[in-house]
Amino acid sequence: MKIAVCVKQVPSSEARVQLAADGKSVALADAEMVVNPYDEFAVEEALRIKEARGGGEVIVVSVGPESAQAEVRKCLAMGADRGIVVQDPALLGGDGLSTARILAAVLAELQPDLVLCGKLTIDVESDLVAVGLAELLGLPHAALVTHIEWTGERTLRARREIEGGREVVELGLPALISVEKGINEPRYASLKGIMAAKRKPIEVARPDLPAERVGPGAAGVRVVAVAPPPERTGGRKFAGEAEVIVSQVVELLRSEAKVL
């Protein structure tokens, strides 16, 4: 079985993020970069499927700058077989749909049996790429999946989280699944895996896509401003009887916080 996993290089959730001079983005030059955490769940699930089936190929695909190869290499150290990075500057800087179009061009050539994605990326949190990719490839898609059960050689049941409950859907391959936190516990790369990853190939892909379809000029969604959250003001302390304090707090929630 050939499994493609889409991953993205993102700033660490613990990185100190600074605004860029343009006021529309963040400065990433000094930020610690990592594999998008939700994508790690997708890589781990792909590896478990390969191991359970006694073989196959796991291909990690990423769209980003040259530095994204470092995160792809981390996935190879976990056990993936090879990587593909689209790092053509002319294709970068678009929105989620643009990214989906780039990935679709790469995956259309790979013809994988299964495509796995994280449910979203922690830098943008749009949750658009996986859905758009499934539509562009014409694949059945299940989102927010927390468990995969194989019912046949090319059929599976995916348990997904929905509002107020869970839903189980059955899919036939080829298919695309975006996974949720909790589907597994991603493994740490072993020293053997890290050494082996140095010898695994990473291909630099440059799909031939028209400028009006990808990149900044094709973006239907644009960021117009980015601002840090307002600084927190000091808290308030109340003294006196509980009944008096409660009435004061309720009044402040109504008049100042406006949550009542």
Buried (B, 14 or more C-beta within 10 A) or exposed (E): BBBBBBBBBBBEEEBEBEBEEEEEEBEBEEBEBBBBBBBBBBBBBBBBBBEEEEEBBBBBBBBBBEEBBEBBBBBBBBBBBBBBBBBBEEBBBBBBBBBBBBBBBBBEEEEBBBBBBBBBBBBBEBBBBBBBBBBBBEBBBBBBBBBBEEEEEBEBBBBBBEEEEEEEBEBEBBBBBBBBBEBBEBBEBEEEBBEBBEEBEBEEBEBEBEEEBBBEEBBEEEEEEEEEEEEEEEEEEEEEEEEEEEEEEEEBEEEEEEEE
